[in-house]
């Protein structure tokens, strides 16, 4: 069984095939929707199997994050800003 997410392309709750051969930042994975074929990047915290009690919105950027971990989106934005 594959990880289930809401697809950005077809908007269905569906299974995703991870594209592990693509290099992505920590906390994110490249995927292909197994229904419509859409390819993109997902924050792993958005998986439908993760209970709502384990996640919250980041106070800084508003992205979903794990309660016990620093926000991956803020880390990614901070790393990009440092390289500009």
Legacy VTK file of the C-alpha trace (Angstrom):
# vtk DataFile Version 3.0
C-alpha trace
ASCII
DATASET POLYDATA
POINTS 84 float
0.000 0.000 0.000
1.253 3.483 -0.892
1.038 6.678 1.186
-2.229 8.578 0.720
-2.466 12.357 0.247
-4.879 14.845 -1.258
-3.600 15.423 -4.810
-2.907 19.005 -5.914
-3.864 18.028 -9.471
-7.084 15.990 -9.295
-8.016 16.991 -5.697
-8.747 13.349 -4.776
-7.573 11.580 -1.634
-5.382 9.062 -3.384
-2.225 6.978 -3.253
1.088 8.557 -4.201
4.128 6.894 -5.650
7.268 8.442 -4.147
9.905 9.501 -6.665
12.882 8.781 -4.413
15.402 9.282 -7.209
14.714 13.051 -7.072
16.641 15.098 -4.510
14.279 16.985 -2.178
14.795 19.005 1.016
14.287 17.361 4.414
10.595 16.970 5.234
9.480 16.985 1.588
9.176 14.258 -1.048
8.603 14.231 -4.780
5.519 12.230 -5.771
3.376 11.064 -8.637
-0.389 10.721 -8.145
-1.451 7.184 -8.995
-4.844 8.444 -10.261
-4.109 11.442 -12.504
-0.314 11.188 -12.932
0.338 14.660 -11.469
3.939 15.083 -10.283
4.898 17.467 -7.493
6.415 17.987 -4.049
4.562 17.257 -0.801
5.309 18.099 2.803
5.378 14.629 4.416
3.311 15.903 7.368
0.307 16.190 5.004
-0.070 12.404 4.690
-3.670 11.367 5.404
-2.473 8.601 7.747
-0.966 11.088 10.237
-3.408 11.808 13.086
-4.494 15.426 13.579
-3.237 15.235 17.174
0.356 14.867 15.877
0.352 18.002 13.700
-0.324 21.721 13.964
0.055 24.902 11.932
3.375 26.737 12.165
3.036 30.075 13.971
5.519 31.717 11.570
4.510 30.537 8.083
1.198 28.702 8.517
2.381 25.413 6.979
1.510 22.096 8.574
4.252 20.699 10.825
4.752 17.913 13.326
4.117 19.080 16.917
7.530 17.881 18.078
9.712 19.077 15.170
10.890 22.441 13.846
8.879 23.509 10.773
10.481 22.102 7.604
8.988 24.893 5.482
10.551 27.598 7.685
13.887 25.760 7.529
13.653 25.629 3.743
12.746 29.332 3.493
15.580 30.230 5.890
18.107 28.229 3.851
16.946 29.897 0.635
17.136 33.390 2.185
20.675 32.660 3.384
21.730 31.804 -0.191
20.179 34.879 -1.850
LINES 1 85
84 0 1 2 3 4 5 6 7 8 9 10 11 12 13 14 15 16 17 18 19 20 21 22 23 24 25 26 27 28 29 30 31 32 33 34 35 36 37 38 39 40 41 42 43 44 45 46 47 48 49 50 51 52 53 54 55 56 57 58 59 60 61 62 63 64 65 66 67 68 69 70 71 72 73 74 75 76 77 78 79 80 81 82 83
